[in-house]
Amino acid sequence: MRWSFAALAARICIALAVSGCSSGNTKDTAAGTGFSPGQPPGRASMALAENKKTGREKNAGSLAHPESEPLLPFFFVLKELESGARETPVNILQIGDSHTAGDYLSGRLRELLQNRFGAAGRGFLPPGFPDKYYKPDLIKVTQSAGWLRLRSTEANSTERFGIAGVAQRSTKPRQRMSILSTEAAGFDHGFVEVLGPARFSLTFDNAETREFDISGDAPNGEWIEFDAPAGSQELVLETGNSPVTLLAWGVQRKGAGILYSNLGTIGAQAKLMGRWDAGIVRSELQHLDPALILIAFGTNEAFGERNDLINFYWDFSDPVAFIAKSAPNAAIVIIGPPDSNRLYRRPAGVYGDCTDAALSGPPLALAANPAQKKRPFSIVWATPEEVTLVEAEEMRIAADHGWYFWDWSAVMGGSCSAHRWSVRNEPLVRPDHIHQTMAGYRFSAELLYRELMTGYGRYRKETGISSSLKQTRR
C-alpha cells in the first residue's frame, strides 16, 4: 500500500512517537568529534539555511525544474568535464549499508558515468579488505595475515574512523598490502591516509621504493599524496617493525574523468556515521572535494528493532548534515531503501503471493521462508510497514535539508515489487526478498543514472552546452 507524504508523516509521528514533528531550530554539528541532535527543522527554513551557495554552486546557475536544484553542483562539474574545461578528476562518494558494500549498484553507476564523462581510475578506497566479501571493480587487493581489521560497527570501540568506516592495523613487523589496477591505463597518482606514528614504504611496480616516517603530530591523520610513473599497475605498502594504522588509500589518474568510491558496511544503520571521527571525516572530505555524495541507509533500520526508528531522524540527518557541511561543493543524494518483503501469516480475505494490504502482527522469522513451498496458502509476502516509514522519514529529511531524494522503492514498482523482481525468469531480487541480484543492482543503477542524466540533459540545454560535443571516451 502506498501512502501520501502527509499521511506517511502523520503515521510516523503517531506510530513512532517521534518528538518534535513540528518545525524548530537546528544546532551546528560541525564542532567536536560527534554529531549533536537538535529539533526537527521546518522544511522552508532549513531549505534556506542549507542551500547557501558556495564554491562551485555559485557558478552552477539555476533550472526551471526545481526538483533538480539540489543536483546543480554535480551538473556543473559534469558540464566542465564534457566541455573540456576541467582537467582534474571528479570525486563521487557512495556511503551506505550492504547495498553499497557490494560493488554492484555503485559499479554499474561508475561504469556508466566513466563511459560518458571519462575514467580517472578507482580513487578513494577502504584499507585492505573491509569485509570478507569485498570484490571491488577495477582493482584487486591483497594483504598479508598480520593485519587487524578495526570496525566502526563495534559500538564500544575507542578507535577513530573516517568515512571508510574501517581501519587496518599491522600486528606484526613487515606486513604487506597491495592494490593491483586491472585497467590497461593503470594509475599515475595515489595517496595513503594513516594515523601516526607510522613507518612504512611504498613501491610502484618495480620502481625504487619510497620510505615514509610519520611522526603522528597530525590529530586528524596524515594524508600523503604521491605521483607514480604513468601506467603503473601495482602499489605495494610494507610496514616496518612498528604498528601502522591505515585509514584509507587509493590510486587514480591525474587527468579529467570520474572517480566513484563505494564505502559500504554490511549490516549498518545510519547511526554508524555518528561513530566516525569528525576531524578525520572533515579532513578527508576537504582532500577529496567530492562533487556528489550518495547516502544509502534504511534497510537495516526497517528490519531491526522498532525502537531503532524512534531516533531515526537524528541518527540519519545529523551526520549527513555534517558531511554536507564538510563538503560544501557536493550535491547530496539520499537513496531511499529499496522495496523489501517479509512473510506474514495470511489473514482471511487476503489473496495472492504478495499483498499491499496493511497487515497486523509481526512478520515470520526469515528462517520460515522455505515453508512457502510447503504451505503457500497459509503465508503471504508483504512490504513491512517499517520500510514505508523509513522511506517517508528519509524523504522528509531530504526535503528539510534541500537534498535530492531518489525513491528506489517507487522506481522498482512500489509495494511487493521485491517479490515481483524475485520471481522473474531472470530474478532481480534474491530469495530473501531484501538483497538484489547482480542483475537487479545493475538495473537499479541504470534507473538512477537515467534519472540523473534526465536532469543533467535539462541543465545542459538551459545553460547552452552543445549536444554535439565530443564525448570523452573511456
N, C-alpha and C positions, 0 to 999 in steps of 0.2 A: 504494500500500500504506500503510495506517495503522498506526502503532506505538503501543504503550502508552507512558505517560510514562516509566516506569522504563527500558523498553527504549531509548527515544529518548535519555535522559540517558546511558545506558551507551554508546550508539553515538557520541554527541558526544565523550565522554572518550576513546574508543578511536580513532575516526576522525580527530579533530582534534588529539589530544594536548593538550587544554586542561589547563593546570596547575591544581592546587588544586580538583578536583571534590568534595572533601570540605569540611566546614564550617571556618570560620576567623573572623578578626576583620575588621571594616571600618575604613576610615580616613575621617576627617572631610574632606569635599571642599569645604567652604564657603570656605576661605581661599584667597587668591591669585587669579590670573587664569586658571587652568586647572583641570583635574579630575584628581585623583591616584588611580591604581589601588590597590586593596587586594587582599585574598584573597576568594574566593567565600564569601559568608556562609552560615551554616546557616539553613535555612528558618525554624525555630522562633524562634531568637534574633533574626533580622532582622525577623520579623513583629512581635515585641515592641518592638524598638528603633524601628522606623519607624512604628508605629501609635500613637504617643503622641498623644492627642487634645488639640488646642489650638484656640483661636478658635471658629469655628462648629462644629467637630467635637464640642466638649463638650456642645452642645445638640442634637446630631443623634440621640441615642437609640441604640437597638440593634434588630436584626432577629432573628427566629427563623430567618432564612435566611442563614447565614454567608457564602455566596458573594457576597452583595450588600453586605457590610460595607464594602468599600473605597469604595463609592459613597455612603455616608451623608452626607458633607459636601455633595455635589451635591443629593441628595434633600432635604436640609434647606432649601436656598435655593429649590428648586422649590416646596416647600410654602409658604415665605414669599411667593413670587410668587402662587401660586394662591389663597392665603387673603387676599391683600391686605395682608399685614403688611410687605411690602417696598416701598419707594418709589424705589429706585435700580436701575440695570441690573445684570445678572449676566453676567460675562465668561466665555466659553468659548474655549479656545485649542486648535487642532489643528496640531501640528508634525510634518512628515514629508517624504517624497520626492515624486515626481511624482503619486502617488495623492492627495496633499494639494494640490499646486500647482494642479492643475486644480480649479476650484471646483465640482465636481460632487457628490462624496460629501459634502463639507462644506456645499455649497449646499443640498442636499436636507435634511440634518440641521438646518441653520439654519432653513429654511422650516418644517419640522415643529415644531421647538421654539418658534419665534416664533408660529406659528399657535395653539399651545396655551397658551403662557405669556406672550405679549405680545412685541412687537417694539420694540427700543430703537435700531434703526439698524444701522450696519455695524461701528463700533468700530475696533479696532487694525488698522493696515494697513502692509504694507511700503511704502517710499517709491517713488513713481512706478511704473515698470514693472520688476518684479523679473526678468522674462523676457519674451521676445517673444510668448509665447502667453497672456499674462495677460489674462483676461476675467472679472473679479470680478462677482458678483451685487450688485445694489442700488446700484452706483455706476459711474461712468465716469471714467477717469483720462486726463489729458493732460499732456505735458511738452514743453518746448522742446528743441532739438537740443543745447544746450550743457551737458548733464548727463553725467557719467561714472558708469556703474554699477560699484560695487565688490562683489565676490562673496567670500563666505567659503569657496566651493568651491576657491578658488585656494590651494593648500597653502602656498605661500611668501609669502602676503600678510602685511604687517605692520599692516594696518588693523584697527580694532576694530569688532566687530559685536555686535548684540543678537539677540533671538530671531527677528527677521525674516530673519536670515542674509544680508542685503544692505544696502548703503548707497548713497546717491546724492550725488555731489559736483559742484557747479557749476564749470565750467571757463572760463566767460565771464561778463562782467557782465550783470546784469539778465535772469536766466533765470527762467522761469515753470514752475509745476507746479500742477495743479488737480484737485480732487475734485468731481464733479457727482453729487449724490444723485438716484437715479431713483425714490425713494419720494415719494409725494404729501406725506407728513408732513415730509419734509426732515430737518433737524437743528437743534439749538439749543445744541450744545456740541461742542468739538473740542480737539485737542491736537497738538503737534508735538514731536518729540524730535530735538535736534541736538547735534553735537559742536562746541563753540565753539572759537575765537571765531567769531561769525556776525552778520551784519546782514541783515535781511530784513523783508518786510512781509506782512501777511495781509489779505485783503479778502473779505467775505461778500456775495455777490450784488452789489448796487450801493451797499452801505453804505460809510461812511467807512473808509479804510484805516488799519490799525494798524501802527505801526513797532516793531521789536524790535532791540535791540543787546545781544548776549550776549557777556560777557567771556571765557568759556571757563575759568572757575575751577573749575567742577564736573568732577571727574575721571571721573564716570560718565555724563556727558552732561547736557544741560539738558532737562527735561520741562516744557513750557509749556502750561498749560490755559487755555481761554478760553470765554466764553459768546458766543453768536451770537443774532440775532433769531430767534424761533420761526418754523419753516417755511423756514429758509434752505435754498437748493438747491445753491449752489456756494461752495467755498472755493478761493481762489487764493493761492498763495505766490509771491512775487517776490523775488529776491535783489538785493543792491546791487552794488557794484563789486568786492567781495572774495569769495573762495570760501565756500560754505556746504556743510556735510556733514550730510545729513538721514538719520537712522537709522530713523524711523518717523513716522507721523501717523495721524489718524483723525477721523471725525465720528460723532456719535451724538445721541440724545435723553436728557435727564436723568431721565426717568421710569422706572418699573419695566418690565422686559422683558429679553429675551435679546439679547446681543451675541455673535456667533460669528465668530472670526477664523481663517482658514486661512493658515498660514505654511509653504509647501512649497517645496522646492528640487529642480528636475529633476535626476535622476541622483545624488541624495545618498545617502550611507550615514550610519548613526547617529553615527559618529565625527565628522561635521561639527559636531555640537553642542559637541564639545570644543574647537573653534576659536573659539567665541564668548567674548567678554569677560565674565568672571564678575561684575565690578562693574556693568556695564551690564545684564546679564541680571537680576541681583538687584534693581536699581533699577526696571526695567520691571515685574517681577512684583509688587513692592511697590505700584506705582501701579495696576496692573490688578486685583490681588487676585482672581485667577480662582477660580471655583468648580469648574471641571472643566478638565483638561488631557489631551488625547488625543495619544499619541505613535505615529506610524505609519512605521516604517522596517523594512527587511529584504529587500525585493525585490532591490535592487541588490547587497547582500552575497551573496545566493543566486546571482546571475548574474555575479558578479565573479570575482576570483581566489580560489582555495581558501584561500590564506594570509590573506585578509581575515577569515576566520571564526575564526582562531586566538585573536585577542584580542576577539572579538565581545562576550563577556560584559561586559568592561570598557568597550569602546567605546560600548556601549548603556547599561549600568546606571549608570556613574559620572556622566555628565552629566544623566541623568534624575533620579538621586537628588539632585543639586544643584538642579535645577529644582524638585523636590518640596519640598526644604528651604526654598527661597526663596519658595515659595507654600504656606505651611503650611495654608491653608484650602481647598486644592484637592484634589479626588479625582483620582487618576491612572488613566487607562485606557490600557493597551498594546494597540494594534491589531496583531494578527499579520498576516503577509503573506498576501495572497490566493493561492489556488492559481494557479500558473503552469506552463506546459508547454513543453518543448523537443522538438525532433526528434532521434531516435536511429536508428541502423541497426537494422533489425528482426532480432532473434535468432530462431533456429529455435524453433518451438513457441509463438511469441507472435502473437496474432491481434487483429483489430480496429483501429480508427483510433487508439486511445489505450489504454495499458496501465498498470495499477498494479503490474506486476511490477518487482522490483528489477533494473535494467539496468546492466551493466558497460560501461565505455568512455565516452569523452567524448561530449557531445551534438554534433550537427552545427551548423555556423555558421547564424545566423539567416538569412543570405542563401540558405540551401538550402531555405527554406520552399516556394518555387514548385515544387520538384521533387516535392512531394507529389502534384501533379496529374498529373505525367508518370510517376512510378514509385511509386504508392501502396502497392505490396506490398513495397517494399524499405526503407521507413522507417516509423516509428511515433512518435506523440506519447507523452510520459510526463512525470510530475512529477519534476523533478530531486531527487536525494537532498538537495542543499543547501537546498532550500526547506523540506523537512521538518526538517532540522537547525536552521535559523534559527528556525522556528516553535517547536521544542522549547526552544531557549535562551531565547527571549522569554517563553515560558510559565514557565520556571524562574526567570527574573529577576523576573517579576511575583509569583510565589509567595514568593520570598526577601524581597521588599520589602513585601509586603502590598498590592500594586496589583491592579487589576482587569484581567483578560485577556480580550479578545474574539477568538475564534478565527475569523477571517474565512474561512480555507480550509474549516473544518468547516461553517460555515453555507452555503457555496457547494455543498457536497456532497463535499468531500474530494478525493482524487487524481482527476485527469482532469476535474474539474468545469469548469476553464477551457476545455477542449476542448468539453465538452457545452454550455457557455454560448455558445461561438463559433459553433456550427452550428445554433442555434435559428433559427426563421423571422425573429424579431427578435433579432439577436445581442446578447448582453450582454457579450461579450469580443471584442476586436479580433482580426484575423487573426494578430497576433504572439503570441497566447495569453498575454500578460502584462498589457496595459492593458485596462481595461474600456471599453465604450462609455458614452455619457452615460446611456443607459437602465440599463446594468449598475451604474454607480456610484450612481444614484438608487435602484435596487432594493436594493443593498447597504446604503445609508444607511437605508432603511426597515427592513431586518432588524436593524440596530444600534439604531435608535430603538425598535423593538418590544421588544428585549431590555432596554434601559434603562427603558422605561416599564412593563414587567412587574415589574421590581424596585421601581420607584417606586410602582406600584399596591399592592404588598405593604406598603411603608413607609407609605404614606398610610393604609391600612387599620389597620395596627398602631399608628399614632400618633394615630388618631382624626379625621383630616381627613374632612370630609363629601364624598362623591362628587357631591353635588348643588350644590357651589359653582359659581357662575357663572364660566365660563372667560373669561380675558382675551382680547379679540378683537384681531386684528392690525390 
